[in-house]
Amino acid sequence: MRVKLRNLRTRSSFFEIRPRTAILLILLVIFLISLTIYITSNLHKAGRIFFFPDYQSGKIIGEARRIPRIPFDRERNMEIFVKELLLGPMSMSFAPVFSTGNKLEKILYRNKIVYLDLNFMTLLPDKKAVQDFRDSILLLEKNIKFNFPHVRELVITVLGQKPEFDLTNIFLE
């Protein structure tokens, strides 16, 4: 005796997944992982504008970069910014602010005043320089005041000594 089961349907289980559903779930998981990586990698970066002189025209031109950012630590963020600025521009058509080999010795941020101390390489003349020492100091001031508007005053020293010229109330255009 044979029994024919033509119209007998089995119930699909909740845990049975069709191929189309499996592909959609895999794509969703990949999207969520990539979104998480994107958010966490950009969470500790800040967009900053670095100003450098142009080799051809001598005009001051901005260069946008994303650099590391430490939440709630203004002094450390300024230190990262100044060190990145002293490394020079990314574009080959821009000149560095100071001569090569220049380094930040110390930085201190207190009561909206930034104290920067640069090393002796700042004083050495550079044949490739588009601007002189005074303009370099003014450009450093412009960079810091533009990117950190909470800074009220900037005191720049070289080897612990203040430069001979007055830097107050002079702005570059």
N, C-alpha and C positions, 0 to 999 in steps of 0.2 A: 504494500500500500504506500502510495506516494502522496505527499501533501505539497501543494503548490502555494508558495508565499509570494504572490505577485504584488499585492497592494500593502504589504506590511512595511511600515516605516519605523525606523528606530529614532528615538529622540536624540538630538545632539546634546552632548554634554557641555557644560559651561566652560570646561577646560580645553575643549577641542577648538583649535584656532585654524581658520582658513588661511591659505597662503597669502591672500591679499591683505588680510588683517595683520598677519605676522610682519609683512613688509612695512605696513604703515606704523606699527609699533616700533620697529627697528629705526625707521626714519625719525620718529618722534623722540626716541631716546638719544639718537645722534644729535638732533637739534638741541635738546636740553643740555647735553654735555658741552657742545660748542658754545652755547649761550653762557653757560656757567664759566667756562674758561675765558671767554671774552670779557665778561664783567669783572672777574677777579684779576685779570691781567691789567685792565685799564683803571681799576679802582685806585691804585697807588701811583698814578701818573698824572702830571699836570701839564697843560698846554702853556707854553711860554713863548714870548717873542724876543729874539736876540737881535740886537741892532749891530750891524757891521758896516764899515765904509766900503764902497764899491771901488774896485781898482781903476775902472775906466773914468768914471765921472767924479769920484770922491764923495758922492752923496751917501747919506746914511740910509741903509735899507734894512728892513726887518726880515728875519728868517724864523719861521715857526717850527718849533720842536716840541716833542713830548718827553719830559724828563721825570725821573722818580720824584715822588712826593711823600712826605711823612706827615700824617695827620697831626694837627695841633702842635707842631714844632716849627715855628717860623724861622728861628735861627738856623736850624739844620737845612731847611728848604732853601734859604738864602745861600748857605754854603754850597749846596749842590749846584745851584744856579750859577754862582760866581765861578766855581771850578769848571763848569761846562762852558761858560763864556770865555774863560781864559784858554781853553783848548783850541778855540778858533771856530771859524764858520765851517759848515758842511759843504757849501758851494765854493768852487774854486774861483769864482768871479769876485768874491768878497775878500777883503783883507782882514787879518786878525786885529783885535783891539790893541794888544800889546805884542812885543817881540816874543819869539818862541822861547820856551824855557821859563816863562813867568809863572809863578805859583802864588797861591793864597797861603799866607803863613797862619793868620788867625782871623777869626770873625767873631764879633760880639754884638748881640742885639739887646739893648736895654732902653726902656721908656721911649720907644719909637725912634731910637737913634741906632744906626748901624756903624760899627767901627770895623774897618777893614785894614789889615796889614799885609802888604805885598812884599815879595822878596827882592833882592838886589837886581835881578834880571830886568826888572821894570825900568831901571835907570839906564841900561845899556842901549845905545842907539841901534836901530835896525835899518839896514839898507832897503829892505822891501816895504818898509812902513809907508803908508799913504798919509798918515797924520803924525803930528808931533806928540810929545809926552803929555802936554797940557790937554790937547784934544782927546787923547786916550783916556785920561782921568775923567774928563767931562762925559765921554761916551759911556764909561763904566757907571757913572752916576745916573745917566739917562736910562740905562738898562735896568738898574735896580729900582729906581723910582717908578718906572713904567710897569714893571712886573710885580712890584710890591707896593701898592699905593698907600699902605698904612705907614710906610717909612716917612718920618718927618724930616730927618736930617741924616746926612751921610758924612762920616769922617774917614778919610782915606789917608793912610800913612805908608811910607816905604821905609822898611827897616826901623820902624818905630818913630820915624820923623815925619812931620807934616810937610808936604811940598811947599815951596816958597810962594806960589801964586794963590790968589783968592779964588775959591770955587763957589762962593755963595751966590745964589740968585742968577746963575747963568744957565740958560737952557739952549740946547741944540735944536735946530729945526729939521 
